[in-house]
Amino acid sequence: MGSTFGTHFRVTTYGESHCLSVGCIIDGCPPGMALTEEDIQPQMTRRRPGQSAITTPRDEKDKVEIQSGTEFGITLGTPIALRVMNENQRKQDYGNQTMDLYPRPSHADWTYLEKYGVKASSGGGRSSARETIGRVASGAIAEKYLREAYGIEIVAFTASIGNEYLFPPTATHPTASTNPAYLRMIETIDRKTVDSFLPVRCPDGETSKRMEQLVADFRDRADSIGGTVTCVIRNSPTGLGEPVFDKLEAQLAHAMLSIPATKGFEIGSGFGGCQVPGSIHNDAFIKAPAVPPGMNGASSLVARPRLTTKTNNSGGIQGGITNGAPIYFTVAFKPPATIGQAQSTTTYDENEGILEAKGRHDPCVVPRAVPIVEAMAALVIMDAVLAQQARQGARSLLPPLKGVIPVMHGQQ
């Protein structure tokens, strides 16, 4: 049950960190869309380990294979199975006496054992970031549909690592979301620009260098550090989201906090918005451009919003429903739990001792989390789009509304 995400575009992931393969099954992908491995692999490559000196040295190519659901490069509307083989396993790293005896501090070793009564003997099993391969692969498919059908763009980037911030807090701008320069960035940032700042993926040269050195310092001390990822979704249709319990921001929070190592989520002005009065925070409505930037490649059948907002403290969502403005949010990632330093802790048998963990692990997950955040955002929007398409399709079969109640433009 806990391995399936979505209602209309349903994704079930499978696999552990050191089993034969990892992947997913997707049910609900629209038929008739061109799809090959080449559409999926770029995001897999952005997520893969071994990208740089500040990521885990585990050398996995993460080559994705489509097992079903397409023929001649076209989706059939039937379940799509995606598989990635685990090729660079080192189970022996976990087979030493110390790692067998101790649950790793802040890791899921203990909680998985408490829940299931058994756990994978090597790596993190299902709690490992290897599980996110299925998310990224399925997210790439969802994103392809959203881009071709609606012109939707999804871009994430590193916003902070440790105490290094892309937009440092100031007295005037206590959080990035209250900084006009940040808001201008989310209107224009693209994935190519983000990836030009490897290995950190923070779109500023000097900040990126400082972040890279910070991660390297923690790596050299056999320690780890956390940070945040910001994501923007542009050109989203209006009307997405299912109030009241499945508001779009609630679904985004659910998706983001399901990613390993996440510890926080804020959308729009977030916590910074609590520090300004409503007279400043409120987003006034203005007439929207006929064709928003970036939507020229989208289907001509997509209705364009008639209104947008002058400011965007709401983060593109009001009442749990998209208003057509860019959706933006930030996700917090804790320091990776597995570190090489000696730590005082307790064995499974309740005896105090010292653990020095082995294995190959990221000193900071943030740079590799960028495509994972994008993927989960795509899955949320894809599910919401299909729900709204069904509602609009059902409504289109009824006679036009008459009377005094507000209706959509052109239906009276």
PEZI-V866601 format. One record per backbone hydrogen bond with DSSP energy under -0.5 kcal/mol. CO is the residue of the C=O (numbers start at 1). NH is the residue of the N-H. E is the energy in kcal/mol with one decimal. If there is no record, write none. Layout:
[[CO,NH,E] [CO,NH,E]]
This chain:
[[1,4,-1.3] [3,13,-2.0] [5,11,-2.8] [8,10,-0.7] [10,27,-2.9] [11,5,-2.8] [11,13,-0.5] [12,25,-2.2] [14,23,-1.8] [16,19,-0.8] [20,86,-2.4] [22,84,-2.8] [23,14,-2.3] [24,82,-2.8] [25,12,-2.4] [26,80,-2.6] [27,10,-2.8] [30,33,-0.5] [33,75,-2.5] [36,39,-1.6] [36,40,-0.6] [37,40,-1.1] [37,41,-2.7] [38,42,-0.5] [40,43,-0.8] [40,44,-1.3] [41,45,-2.6] [42,46,-1.6] [43,47,-1.2] [44,48,-1.5] [52,55,-1.3] [56,50,-1.8] [58,60,-1.1] [62,64,-0.5] [63,85,-0.5] [65,67,-0.6] [65,83,-2.3] [69,76,-2.6] [71,74,-1.1] [73,35,-2.6] [74,71,-2.1] [75,32,-2.9] [79,81,-0.6] [80,26,-3.0] [81,67,-3.5] [81,68,-0.9] [82,24,-1.9] [83,65,-2.1] [84,22,-2.8] [85,87,-0.7] [90,93,-1.9] [91,94,-1.8] [92,95,-0.9] [96,100,-1.7] [97,101,-1.4] [98,102,-1.7] [101,348,-2.6] [104,107,-2.2] [108,112,-2.6] [109,113,-1.6] [110,114,-2.4] [111,115,-2.1] [112,116,-2.8] [113,117,-2.1] [122,125,-0.7] [124,127,-2.0] [125,128,-1.1] [128,131,-1.6] [129,132,-1.4] [130,133,-1.8] [131,134,-1.0] [131,135,-0.6] [132,136,-2.5] [133,137,-2.5] [134,138,-2.1] [135,139,-2.6] [136,140,-1.9] [137,141,-1.2] [138,142,-2.3] [139,143,-2.7] [140,144,-1.6] [141,145,-1.8] [142,146,-2.5] [143,147,-2.5] [144,148,-2.3] [145,149,-2.9] [146,150,-2.1] [146,151,-0.6] [146,152,-1.6] [147,151,-1.2] [149,299,-0.9] [153,234,-2.8] [155,232,-2.8] [157,230,-2.5] [159,166,-3.0] [160,228,-2.0] [161,164,-2.5] [163,165,-0.6] [164,161,-2.3] [173,170,-2.2] [175,178,-1.7] [176,179,-2.3] [178,180,-0.6] [179,182,-0.7] [179,183,-1.7] [180,184,-2.2] [181,185,-1.8] [182,186,-2.0] [183,187,-0.7] [184,187,-0.5] [184,188,-0.7] [185,188,-1.4] [185,189,-2.8] [190,194,-2.0] [191,195,-2.5] [192,196,-0.8] [193,196,-0.7] [194,197,-1.6] [195,198,-0.9] [197,200,-0.8] [197,201,-2.4] [197,202,-0.7] [201,158,-2.8] [201,203,-0.6] [202,204,-2.8] [204,208,-2.7] [205,209,-1.9] [206,210,-2.0] [207,211,-2.5] [208,212,-2.5] [209,213,-2.2] [210,214,-2.1] [211,215,-2.4] [212,216,-2.3] [213,217,-2.3] [214,218,-1.9] [215,219,-2.6] [216,220,-2.5] [217,221,-1.0] [218,223,-3.1] [219,222,-1.9] [222,340,-0.5] [222,341,-1.2] [226,162,-2.3] [227,333,-3.3] [228,159,-2.3] [228,160,-1.4] [229,331,-2.9] [230,157,-2.4] [231,329,-2.1] [232,155,-2.3] [232,234,-0.5] [233,327,-2.6] [234,153,-2.0] [237,240,-0.6] [240,322,-2.0] [241,243,-0.5] [242,246,-1.6] [244,247,-0.7] [246,242,-2.1] [247,251,-2.2] [248,252,-2.5] [249,253,-2.4] [250,254,-2.4] [251,255,-2.6] [252,256,-2.9] [253,257,-2.7] [254,258,-0.6] [255,258,-0.7] [256,259,-1.4] [259,262,-1.6] [261,334,-3.0] [264,332,-2.5] [266,330,-2.8] [267,270,-1.8] [269,272,-1.0] [269,273,-1.0] [270,273,-0.7] [271,274,-1.2] [272,275,-1.6] [273,276,-1.1] [277,280,-1.4] [277,281,-2.5] [278,282,-2.6] [282,284,-0.8] [284,310,-3.2] [286,308,-3.0] [292,295,-1.8] [295,298,-1.7] [299,302,-1.4] [306,288,-2.2] [308,286,-3.0] [312,315,-1.2] [313,269,-2.5] [314,317,-0.8] [315,328,-0.5] [316,323,-2.1] [316,324,-0.5] [318,321,-1.5] [320,248,-2.4] [321,318,-2.8] [322,239,-2.2] [327,233,-3.2] [328,268,-2.6] [329,231,-2.7] [330,266,-2.0] [331,229,-2.4] [332,263,-2.7] [332,264,-0.9] [333,227,-2.1] [337,339,-0.7] [339,357,-0.9] [343,355,-2.5] [345,353,-2.5] [346,103,-0.6] [347,350,-1.9] [351,347,-2.8] [353,345,-2.5] [355,343,-2.2] [359,361,-0.6] [363,225,-2.5] [365,369,-1.4] [366,369,-0.6] [366,370,-0.9] [367,370,-0.5] [368,372,-0.5] [369,373,-2.7] [370,374,-2.0] [371,375,-2.1] [372,376,-2.4] [373,377,-2.1] [374,378,-2.2] [375,379,-2.1] [376,380,-1.9] [377,381,-2.4] [378,382,-2.6] [379,383,-2.1] [380,384,-2.2] [381,385,-2.7] [382,386,-2.2] [383,387,-1.8] [384,388,-2.3] [385,389,-2.6] [386,390,-1.8] [387,391,-1.8] [388,392,-2.8] [389,393,-2.4] [390,394,-2.2] [391,395,-2.3] [392,396,-1.9] [393,397,-0.5] [394,397,-0.9] [395,398,-1.6] [408,411,-1.9]]
